[in-house]
Amino acid sequence: MLETIAGPRDLRSLSKAQLEQLADEIRAFLITNVSRTGGHLGPNLGVVELTMAIHRVFDSPHDPIIFDTGHQSYVHKMLTGRAGQFSSLRQRGGLSGYPDRGESEHDWIANSHASTALSWAEGMAKGFALRGEARTVVAVVGDGALTGGMAWEALNNIAAEKDLRLVIVVNDNGRSYTPTVGGLAHHLAGLRTDPRYEQTLSLAKRVINRIPVMGRPLYDLMHGFKTGVKDVVAPQDLFSDLGIKYTGPIDGHSIQALTNRLEQARQFGGPVIVHCITVKGKGFKAAEENEQDRFHAVGRINDVTGEPLSDAVQATWTDAFGDAMVRLGDAHPNLVAITAAMLHPTGLARFSAAHPARCFDVGIAEQHALTSAAGLSAAGMHPVVAVYSTFLNRGFDQLLMDVALHGRGVTVVLDRAGVTGTDGASHNGMWDVSMVGIVPGVQLAEPRDQRRLEEALERAVTVEDAPTVIRYSKERLPDPIEEIAHRGEGLGRVDILRHDEDADVLIVGYGQFAGLGLQVGQQLATQGVPVTVVDPLWALPISEELMALAREHAHVVTIEDNLVVGGVGERLRAELAGRAASTTVHTFGVPQEFLAHASRAEVLEELGLTSKSIVHAVLPSLLDDASVEEFVEQP
């Protein structure tokens, strides 16, 4: 059946049996293909029937379908003619793991951060209404996304616009990455597990409609009291209380039930919430039995057992952070941890198990996480907020105005900093240093190995009562890099990793790129250019020790896994210029552009962030043309 689906319209002529067969084929296809490439498997296995029903009822792309977070759009891609490209999923030049406007007219937005779809959908529906276009906008949101404040800002406005042709499909699997937390989760769980409302209404309809002559009017009268009935037989329905039409909960794996309810919602002519209950990882036993995250995101795995295919699991920065937090938590009872729906991905699960009363998962609510941390600090605790680097963007105002303005001792730990690669433009952690750098009083550490991470974290928690940020890559932990000497102490310490006699070139490798700095230094040395290679353990503020070292050299090369614009290299250049230093600063980092998905190595190669590319770029300033040409010819 799957081979016969060239577009959404092909679904509309299929029988019930054919639709069920197609659903089975889609699941088998997903398991086989995503097991080979890696990607978001569990969420997509859970929305097979739901996506099919949406495409049967609505006319995409005339009726826009907006996926919140976007990682649940694989089935949508398959039904819109892209199944043949799945062997290239999340690979360079291949199919994106999220909606991509460049791939298909069916993808209206390239959205991959949670809780934004309702605002997009409200604006689009309002725009179509103003233009007099009869289009219905469909927003597919997860229960996890509804823990984000932006979703409720949108709902507040949607409730005031009664004529918007907007259908909100709530894909409720009780999970974001892991089980959804908070009051909303409890409310949805009540609706999810209490069938009395739908049963009562269904029974009333059958019994009363049988009464001759008066049956239908009586049922209509009872239907008018529906809100009251719901208050009696089911948990209070907050969506109806907002003034938005609500229907559900519905079996999210029944194509017929979904089609019927979505068609009713389409014809309603105003905002409607269609509440669907789905099972994350449905159809793949290994995923269904994985209580941690139901295979939310996987690498290459065995498509039968779900076991990873890699030969060995290498320790990551996340592992090192998680272990360090447990040790610090044991020693310091005032240490608390906060995460935003990413307990396991950020490595805080071990701390939570050891100190459950001191670990808080606030849901997809980075803004609340930062300000709550400020409050915990004011009450005498030391909070560590662990999020992915790209998600700090959403809590920047709170970092600036609630944490820094108040001088609160809050430590923010940024996982997945720098170029991450396969998840694409929105998930590269390439903005944090530039943002953090404009926050007064902030201290930023970029550890180069595990020991420096542990030392930076301990200092932030026990010594520095100030806003502190620690960032690291998603890559495996590098081998330890020992210094041969150092200058300064504490926040101003600079480790010297290499020093040649008569060195006139200073290479500054930040964090994960300290090793790259050493490679650049070695290649320059082979060209007869003596160098000094250093790692400032604390990148911000720019230390006097680093400034002094820079002024001792004619050329400084800075290498960072962050934007060049607003990065630490530019800040160092500005500081030197402000002191009338004659040093020339060469900055290497990420350009100010959104990066296409590819492996991290491929992205870095394309950006020129390899040792050979950097050496080739700086050599013209250091050697004559003949020496540069000789270097280029080397393998």
RAKA-V758119 format. One record per residue. RES is the residue in three letters. SS is DSSP state (@ for helix, = for strand, . for the rest). Layout:
res=RES ss=SS
res=RES ss=SS
This chain:
res=MET ss=.
res=LEU ss=@
res=GLU ss=@
res=THR ss=@
res=ILE ss=.
res=ALA ss=.
res=GLY ss=.
res=PRO ss=@
res=ARG ss=@
res=ASP ss=@
res=LEU ss=@
res=ARG ss=.
res=SER ss=.
res=LEU ss=.
res=SER ss=.
res=LYS ss=@
res=ALA ss=@
res=GLN ss=@
res=LEU ss=@
res=GLU ss=@
res=GLN ss=@
res=LEU ss=@
res=ALA ss=@
res=ASP ss=@
res=GLU ss=@
res=ILE ss=@
res=ARG ss=@
res=ALA ss=@
res=PHE ss=@
res=LEU ss=@
res=ILE ss=@
res=THR ss=@
res=ASN ss=@
res=VAL ss=@
res=SER ss=@
res=ARG ss=@
res=THR ss=@
res=GLY ss=.
res=GLY ss==
res=HIS ss=.
res=LEU ss=@
res=GLY ss=@
res=PRO ss=@
res=ASN ss=@
res=LEU ss=@
res=GLY ss=.
res=VAL ss=.
res=VAL ss=@
res=GLU ss=@
res=LEU ss=@
res=THR ss=@
res=MET ss=@
res=ALA ss=@
res=ILE ss=@
res=HIS ss=@
res=ARG ss=@
res=VAL ss=@
res=PHE ss=.
res=ASP ss=.
res=SER ss=.
res=PRO ss=.
res=HIS ss=.
res=ASP ss=.
res=PRO ss=.
res=ILE ss==
res=ILE ss==
res=PHE ss==
res=ASP ss=.
res=THR ss=.
res=GLY ss=.
res=HIS ss=.
res=GLN ss=.
res=SER ss=.
res=TYR ss=@
res=VAL ss=@
res=HIS ss=@
res=LYS ss=@
res=MET ss=@
res=LEU ss=@
res=THR ss=@
res=GLY ss=@
res=ARG ss=@
res=ALA ss=@
res=GLY ss=@
res=GLN ss=@
res=PHE ss=@
res=SER ss=@
res=SER ss=@
res=LEU ss=.
res=ARG ss=.
res=GLN ss=.
res=ARG ss=.
res=GLY ss=.
res=GLY ss=.
res=LEU ss=.
res=SER ss=.
res=GLY ss=.
res=TYR ss=.
res=PRO ss=.
res=ASP ss=.
res=ARG ss=.
res=GLY ss=.
res=GLU ss=.
res=SER ss=.
res=GLU ss=.
res=HIS ss=.
res=ASP ss=.
res=TRP ss=.
res=ILE ss=.
res=ALA ss=.
res=ASN ss=.
res=SER ss=.
res=HIS ss=.
res=ALA ss=.
res=SER ss=.
res=THR ss=.
res=ALA ss=@
res=LEU ss=@
res=SER ss=@
res=TRP ss=@
res=ALA ss=@
res=GLU ss=@
res=GLY ss=@
res=MET ss=@
res=ALA ss=@
res=LYS ss=@
res=GLY ss=@
res=PHE ss=@
res=ALA ss=@
res=LEU ss=@
res=ARG ss=.
res=GLY ss=.
res=GLU ss=.
res=ALA ss=.
res=ARG ss=.
res=THR ss=.
res=VAL ss==
res=VAL ss==
res=ALA ss==
res=VAL ss==
res=VAL ss==
res=GLY ss==
res=ASP ss=.
res=GLY ss=.
res=ALA ss=@
res=LEU ss=@
res=THR ss=@
res=GLY ss=.
res=GLY ss=@
res=MET ss=@
res=ALA ss=@
res=TRP ss=@
res=GLU ss=@
res=ALA ss=@
res=LEU ss=@
res=ASN ss=@
res=ASN ss=@
res=ILE ss=@
res=ALA ss=.
res=ALA ss=.
res=GLU ss=.
res=LYS ss=.
res=ASP ss=.
res=LEU ss=.
res=ARG ss=.
res=LEU ss==
res=VAL ss==
res=ILE ss==
res=VAL ss==
res=VAL ss==
res=ASN ss==
res=ASP ss==
res=ASN ss=.
res=GLY ss=.
res=ARG ss==
res=SER ss=.
res=TYR ss=.
res=THR ss=.
res=PRO ss==
res=THR ss=.
res=VAL ss=.
res=GLY ss=.
res=GLY ss=@
res=LEU ss=@
res=ALA ss=@
res=HIS ss=@
res=HIS ss=@
res=LEU ss=@
res=ALA ss=@
res=GLY ss=@
res=LEU ss=@
res=ARG ss=@
res=THR ss=@
res=ASP ss=.
res=PRO ss=.
res=ARG ss=@
res=TYR ss=@
res=GLU ss=@
res=GLN ss=@
res=THR ss=@
res=LEU ss=@
res=SER ss=@
res=LEU ss=@
res=ALA ss=@
res=LYS ss=@
res=ARG ss=@
res=VAL ss=@
res=ILE ss=@
res=ASN ss=.
res=ARG ss=.
res=ILE ss=.
res=PRO ss=.
res=VAL ss=.
res=MET ss=.
res=GLY ss=@
res=ARG ss=@
res=PRO ss=@
res=LEU ss=@
res=TYR ss=@
res=ASP ss=@
res=LEU ss=@
res=MET ss=@
res=HIS ss=@
res=GLY ss=@
res=PHE ss=.
res=LYS ss=@
res=THR ss=@
res=GLY ss=@
res=VAL ss=@
res=LYS ss=@
res=ASP ss=@
res=VAL ss=@
res=VAL ss=@
res=ALA ss=.
res=PRO ss=.
res=GLN ss=.
res=ASP ss=.
res=LEU ss=@
res=PHE ss=@
res=SER ss=@
res=ASP ss=@
res=LEU ss=.
res=GLY ss=.
res=ILE ss=.
res=LYS ss==
res=TYR ss==
res=THR ss==
res=GLY ss==
res=PRO ss==
res=ILE ss==
res=ASP ss==
res=GLY ss=.
res=HIS ss=.
res=SER ss=.
res=ILE ss=@
res=GLN ss=@
res=ALA ss=@
res=LEU ss=@
res=THR ss=@
res=ASN ss=@
res=ARG ss=@
res=LEU ss=@
res=GLU ss=@
res=GLN ss=@
res=ALA ss=@
res=ARG ss=@
res=GLN ss=@
res=PHE ss=@
res=GLY ss=.
res=GLY ss=.
res=PRO ss=.
res=VAL ss==
res=ILE ss==
res=VAL ss==
res=HIS ss==
res=CYS ss==
res=ILE ss==
res=THR ss=.
res=VAL ss=.
res=LYS ss=.
res=GLY ss=.
res=LYS ss=.
res=GLY ss=.
res=PHE ss=.
res=LYS ss=@
res=ALA ss=@
res=ALA ss=@
res=GLU ss=@
res=GLU ss=.
res=ASN ss=.
res=GLU ss=.
res=GLN ss=.
res=ASP ss=.
res=ARG ss=.
res=PHE ss=.
res=HIS ss=.
res=ALA ss=.
res=VAL ss==
res=GLY ss=.
res=ARG ss=.
res=ILE ss==
res=ASN ss=.
res=ASP ss=.
res=VAL ss=.
res=THR ss=.
res=GLY ss=.
res=GLU ss=.
res=PRO ss==
res=LEU ss=.
res=SER ss=.
res=ASP ss=.
res=ALA ss=.
res=VAL ss=.
res=GLN ss=.
res=ALA ss=.
res=THR ss==
res=TRP ss=@
res=THR ss=@
res=ASP ss=@
res=ALA ss=@
res=PHE ss=@
res=GLY ss=@
res=ASP ss=@
res=ALA ss=@
res=MET ss=@
res=VAL ss=@
res=ARG ss=@
res=LEU ss=@
res=GLY ss=@
res=ASP ss=@
res=ALA ss=@
res=HIS ss=.
res=PRO ss=.
res=ASN ss=.
res=LEU ss==
res=VAL ss==
res=ALA ss==
res=ILE ss==
res=THR ss==
res=ALA ss=.
res=ALA ss=.
res=MET ss=.
res=LEU ss=.
res=HIS ss=.
res=PRO ss=.
res=THR ss=.
res=GLY ss=.
res=LEU ss=.
res=ALA ss=@
res=ARG ss=@
res=PHE ss=@
res=SER ss=@
res=ALA ss=@
res=ALA ss=@
res=HIS ss=.
res=PRO ss=@
res=ALA ss=@
res=ARG ss=@
res=CYS ss==
res=PHE ss==
res=ASP ss==
res=VAL ss=.
res=GLY ss=.
res=ILE ss=.
res=ALA ss=.
res=GLU ss=@
res=GLN ss=@
res=HIS ss=@
res=ALA ss=@
res=LEU ss=@
res=THR ss=@
res=SER ss=@
res=ALA ss=@
res=ALA ss=@
res=GLY ss=@
res=LEU ss=@
res=SER ss=@
res=ALA ss=@
res=ALA ss=.
res=GLY ss=.
res=MET ss=.
res=HIS ss==
res=PRO ss==
res=VAL ss==
res=VAL ss==
res=ALA ss==
res=VAL ss==
res=TYR ss==
res=SER ss=@
res=THR ss=@
res=PHE ss=@
res=LEU ss=@
res=ASN ss=@
res=ARG ss=@
res=GLY ss=@
res=PHE ss=@
res=ASP ss=@
res=GLN ss=@
res=LEU ss=@
res=LEU ss=@
res=MET ss=@
res=ASP ss=@
res=VAL ss=@
res=ALA ss=@
res=LEU ss=.
res=HIS ss=.
res=GLY ss=.
res=ARG ss=.
res=GLY ss=.
res=VAL ss=.
res=THR ss==
res=VAL ss==
res=VAL ss==
res=LEU ss==
res=ASP ss==
res=ARG ss=.
res=ALA ss=.
res=GLY ss==
res=VAL ss=.
res=THR ss=.
res=GLY ss=.
res=THR ss=.
res=ASP ss=.
res=GLY ss=.
res=ALA ss=@
res=SER ss=@
res=HIS ss=@
res=ASN ss=.
res=GLY ss==
res=MET ss=.
res=TRP ss=.
res=ASP ss=@
res=VAL ss=@
res=SER ss=@
res=MET ss=@
res=VAL ss=@
res=GLY ss=.
res=ILE ss=.
res=VAL ss=.
res=PRO ss=.
res=GLY ss=.
res=VAL ss=.
res=GLN ss==
res=LEU ss==
res=ALA ss==
res=GLU ss=.
res=PRO ss=.
res=ARG ss=.
res=ASP ss=.
res=GLN ss=@
res=ARG ss=@
res=ARG ss=@
res=LEU ss=@
res=GLU ss=@
res=GLU ss=@
res=ALA ss=@
res=LEU ss=@
res=GLU ss=@
res=ARG ss=@
res=ALA ss=@
res=VAL ss=@
res=THR ss=@
res=VAL ss=.
res=GLU ss=.
res=ASP ss=.
res=ALA ss=.
res=PRO ss=.
res=THR ss==
res=VAL ss==
res=ILE ss==
res=ARG ss==
res=TYR ss=.
res=SER ss=.
res=LYS ss=.
res=GLU ss=.
res=ARG ss==
res=LEU ss=.
res=PRO ss=.
res=ASP ss=.
res=PRO ss=.
res=ILE ss=.
res=GLU ss=.
res=GLU ss=.
res=ILE ss=.
res=ALA ss==
res=HIS ss==
res=ARG ss==
res=GLY ss=.
res=GLU ss=.
res=GLY ss=@
res=LEU ss=@
res=GLY ss=@
res=ARG ss=.
res=VAL ss==
res=ASP ss==
res=ILE ss==
res=LEU ss==
res=ARG ss==
res=HIS ss==
res=ASP ss=.
res=GLU ss=.
res=ASP ss=.
res=ALA ss=.
res=ASP ss=.
res=VAL ss==
res=LEU ss==
res=ILE ss==
res=VAL ss==
res=GLY ss==
res=TYR ss=.
res=GLY ss=@
res=GLN ss=@
res=PHE ss=@
res=ALA ss=@
res=GLY ss=@
res=LEU ss=@
res=GLY ss=@
res=LEU ss=@
res=GLN ss=@
res=VAL ss=@
res=GLY ss=@
res=GLN ss=@
res=GLN ss=@
res=LEU ss=@
res=ALA ss=@
res=THR ss=@
res=GLN ss=.
res=GLY ss=.
res=VAL ss=.
res=PRO ss=.
res=VAL ss==
res=THR ss==
res=VAL ss==
res=VAL ss==
res=ASP ss==
res=PRO ss==
res=LEU ss=.
res=TRP ss==
res=ALA ss==
res=LEU ss==
res=PRO ss=.
res=ILE ss=.
res=SER ss=.
res=GLU ss=@
res=GLU ss=@
res=LEU ss=@
res=MET ss=@
res=ALA ss=@
res=LEU ss=@
res=ALA ss=@
res=ARG ss=@
res=GLU ss=.
res=HIS ss=.
res=ALA ss=.
res=HIS ss==
res=VAL ss==
res=VAL ss==
res=THR ss==
res=ILE ss==
res=GLU ss==
res=ASP ss==
res=ASN ss==
res=LEU ss==
res=VAL ss=.
res=VAL ss=.
res=GLY ss=.
res=GLY ss=.
res=VAL ss=@
res=GLY ss=@
res=GLU ss=@
res=ARG ss=@
res=LEU ss=@
res=ARG ss=@
res=ALA ss=@
res=GLU ss=@
res=LEU ss=@
res=ALA ss=@
res=GLY ss=@
res=ARG ss=.
res=ALA ss=.
res=ALA ss=.
res=SER ss=.
res=THR ss=.
res=THR ss==
res=VAL ss==
res=HIS ss==
res=THR ss==
res=PHE ss==
res=GLY ss==
res=VAL ss==
res=PRO ss=.
res=GLN ss=.
res=GLU ss=.
res=PHE ss=.
res=LEU ss=.
res=ALA ss=.
res=HIS ss=.
res=ALA ss=.
res=SER ss=.
res=ARG ss=@
res=ALA ss=@
res=GLU ss=@
res=VAL ss=@
res=LEU ss=@
res=GLU ss=@
res=GLU ss=@
res=LEU ss=@
res=GLY ss=.
res=LEU ss=.
res=THR ss=.
res=SER ss=@
res=LYS ss=@
res=SER ss=@
res=ILE ss=@
res=VAL ss=@
res=HIS ss=@
res=ALA ss=@
res=VAL ss=@
res=LEU ss=@
res=PRO ss=@
res=SER ss=@
res=LEU ss=@
res=LEU ss=.
res=ASP ss=.
res=ASP ss=@
res=ALA ss=@
res=SER ss=@
res=VAL ss=@
res=GLU ss=@
res=GLU ss=@
res=PHE ss=@
res=VAL ss=@
res=GLU ss=@
res=GLN ss=.
res=PRO ss=.
